[in-house]
Structure formats: C-alpha cells, structure tokens
C-alpha cells in the first residue's frame, strides 16, 4: 500500500505572512519558514489526492507543488481565506468531469452566492463544474471513496465550522473551542494539526496557550501548529516555545502518516 502523506500548502492566517504593509521583524524575515500563505493542506492517501480548503493562494500553492490532478476538496467554512481559490479548480474540472466539493450546507449556499456563474442553467463557459456534497458533523461522508473522512464540529468564535478526522489524522483550523462530542471523535488521534494564532488571546481563534490545553486533552503523539499570524513570532522563536511533540508547521512541509 502506498504511504500516506500530508503536505502543508499554507500555514498562515487570512492576511498571510508577511502581512501587506507591515515592517515587523517577522514580515521582514529572510527565513523561508516565515513566508506563510493562507492555510490549506494536501493529503495523499489510498491513491487519492484530497485538499482541505482552497484559499486565494491555491494557484500559487498548486504550482509550487507541481499539482497536476486533484480528486476532491473538503471545506472547513465559508470565509474567503478558505474558499477564495475555488475558481481555480477549473484546472481539474471541465464539461466532462464534475469536481467533488464537500462542505456544510451553509457553505454550499455561500458558494452559490459567490460563484453564481458556475451554477444553474446559464453556467458560464469555462467556469469550474462543481459537484457539491453536503456534510453532517459526526457522520461519515456518504461517498464510498471518502468514507474514512469524518467531519466534526469546532467553534470559530460562535460560528460552527468543520474539522476533519481521517484515520489517525485530525485537521483543525480557525478553532476557538470544541464541543464535548468532538473530543470523543478525536479520541485515539495520533497526528493532530491545529491552529495557534499567536500568544495573545483572540475572540475566535485559539491562542498558543489555549491550543496547548486542547492538544493535551486530545493526547496525540505529534502535533503541528498552523494558521499562524505574524505577531506570534518567527518560526525559530515559535519552535523554542513548543514542548516536545509539538512543532509549528511551515509552507511546503510534507509529513508521513
């Protein structure tokens, strides 16, 4: 069986790092680990290529990774930094192939609003042909090709969004809190990816200390931090803060699962 890998396409926040117009030490850093595009990952597993989220940097990320095909995209929520690259999915979709997108019903409605030219009887020629599949938190995906993908609820402030468990891997971004039922779903996870925005608290994202508390409760063998803002510090500084078993991810990092 082919080994499974996870590639971090982007590990930054909605503004990315460096942030436009900022002259802080992180944004001026020459270390490539401090260049963070909007958060997304690419999972290679069971002969499939699955993306989680497709932000506005998708084209750049795909070119960097030499991406020449893709099987499905799973969306965490409808904010622009997680769906802003959807139009570029046209590279993997044409009139002879509908491309599967999995998301909450609310997110599917948002895609119809922001991409009306891709749906309905007057679909614009050349626009991506998307096949939208609604998800229910806590229920496996109703598609045999992706039956191992289990969505679960996390709260982005007050907004319910999705995390995903796929085998021993769990991916969480834009989380502030998790309901108890999601902790149950995460029992036994070995590799965890979770957001840690910065040191200071934020109303809708986990701070570093809050993320550490969640990590300790879940108890994975290895954790990778993502959705990192420029005011967290440099990659080197974040590494120095992290206890054993926890490390900041960076763009282009590929891990074996």
N, C-alpha and C positions, 0 to 999 in steps of 0.2 A: 504493500500500500504506500502511495506517495505520502511523504511527510507533510504535515500542516504547518503553515507559517502565517504570521501576521506582520504586515508592513504598515508603519505609521506614515500615511500620506501627508498629514499635517497635525501639529500638536499645539497650535496657537488658539487664541480667543477670537471673538468676532472681528477684532481690529487687526489681528495678526501681529507679528513681531519681526522687524521693527515696526512700530506704530507710525503712521504718517504724521510728519511734523514734529516728532519727538526727538530730542537730542540727549536723552538719558544714557548712562553708560551701557545699558543692555541694548538699546536701539542702535548705539554706535559700535557695538562689539564686532570684532572681525572673526569671532569664532562661528563657524557654520552651524554649530549646535544651537546658536541663539537666533537663527533665522527660522521663524515658525509660521507656516501657512495655516489656514483655517483647518480645524480638526476633522479628520476622516481617517479611516483605516481600510486596508485591503486584506481580506482573508483568502488564502489558498488552502482549500480543504476538500478532500474527496473528489478531486478533479474539477472543482468549481472555483470560480473567482467571484467573490462576494464583497461588495463595498458596503460600509456603514457610513451614511451621509455623503452628500455630494455638494460641497460648498462652492463658493465662487472661484476658488483656486483649482478646481477639478482639472481643467485643461492643462495647466502648468504641472500639476501633480502627475497626471497620466503620461505626459511627455517625458517627464523626468524618469518615471519607472518603466518606460517602454511599453506601456499598456496597449495591447492590440486587440483584446477582446475582454468582455465582462459578461457575467451571467445574470446578476441580479443586484439590486441596491435595496438596502433596508434603511429607513429614515427614523431618526430619533424624535425629531419635532420640526415644526414648520418655520423656524427663524431663518433669516436669509443666509446666515453663515453655514447652514446645514442643507439648504436646498438650492442655493444660488447658482450652482453649476448644472442644474438639471437640463438646460437646453443643449449642453454639450454631449449629452447622452446620445444625441443623433448620430454620433460616430459609430455607435454599436446598434443602431436601430434603423430600419428602413421599411418600406411598404410590405416587404416580405417577412419581416421579423418584428414582433411586438416585444418590447423590453419590459421585464417584470420589475415593478416597484412595490415594496411592501411598507405600509405605514398605517398609523391610526386613521380612522375615518375622517377626523377633523383635519388631519394633514392632507389627505386626499382632496378634501374640499378646497384647501388652500392652494394646492397645485392647479386645480381647475381655475381658480381666480387669477393666479399669477401667470399661467400659461394657457389662456383660452384658445390660442391659435393651434394648440396641439390636440384639441378635443372637439367632438361634435361633428356634424355633417359637413362643415366648411373648414375642416382641418387644413392648415396652411401647408402647401407643398414643401417638402424638405424638413419640416419640423419633426422632432422625435415622436415615434409611435410607442406610446407608453401603455402598459397593461397594469392597472392599479389594483392592488390586493389589500383589502382592509385587514388589520390585525386586532386581536383582542388580548390585552395583557393577561399573562398567566396561562394562555392556551397555545399549544404548538402551532406552527404555521400549517395551514390547510393546503399544503402542496408537498407531495412526496419527495420532491427534490430538495426541499428545505425543512423537512420535518424535525431536524435536530436543532432548529433555531427556536428558542423560547423567549418571546418578549416579556418584559416585566416593567412595572411602573416605578419611576422615580419622580420626584417633585423638583421642578425648576422654579424655585420660589413657590408660587401657588399653582403653577401650570403643570398638569400631569404630562409627562413625556415618557419615552421608552428607553430602557436599557435592553441589552440582549445577552442571553446565555447561549453559547454554542459549545456543547460538550463541557470540557473543563475550563473554558474561557468565558469570562464575562466582560462586557464593554459598557461603561457608564460615562456619560458626559453631561455637562450642564446640570448637574445634580446639586441640590441643597440638602434634601432629606430623602430617606427611603421608608416606605411603609413596611410594617412587620411582615406582610406576606411576601415582599420582595426579598427580605433577608432569608426567608425559608427557601425560596427558589435558588438563592445563591449558596446554599449550604454545599460544601464539598468542592467549590471552585478552586482550581489550582493556580490559574493565571488571571489576574484582575487588571483591567485598565480603568482608571477612574480620574475624574477631573480634580485638579487642585489649582485654583485660580491664582492665589497669591497668599501672602502671610496675613494681611488684614482681612477681616470678615467682609462678606458681601451678601446682599439680601437674597440672591438667587443662585449663587454658586458656592460650593464647598471651599473654605479656606484650607491652608495646608494642615493646620491642627485638626480641623473637622474631618478632613479626608483621612488623616491618620487614625482617628477614632473609628471611622467606618471600616477602614481596612482591618484594624484589629478585631472588630466584631465579625467580619466575614472570614478572616483567617486564611487567606490564600498563601501559597508557597512563594509567589513572586508577584509584585505589583509594579505597574508602570503608570506614572502620572502624566496626564495630558491636559489640554485646554488651559495652557499656562500663559499668564499675562506678563507684560514687560516689567511690571513693578514687583514681580516675585523675586527677580534676581537673575544673574547669568546662570547658564546650565551648570557651570562649575560650582557656583555658590549653592544652587539647589541640591546638587549631589552631596555636598558637605553637610547639608541639613538632614538628609534622609537616613533613617535607621536601616540596618541590614534587611534585605528582602524588598526594599522599595527604592525605585530609581526613576528619575524623570526621563520620559521618552523624548525623542527628537525626530525631526523630519527625516525620512529615509531609513530609519531603524527597522530592521526585519528580525523577528524573533521566531524560534522554533517552538511549536506547541506539542 
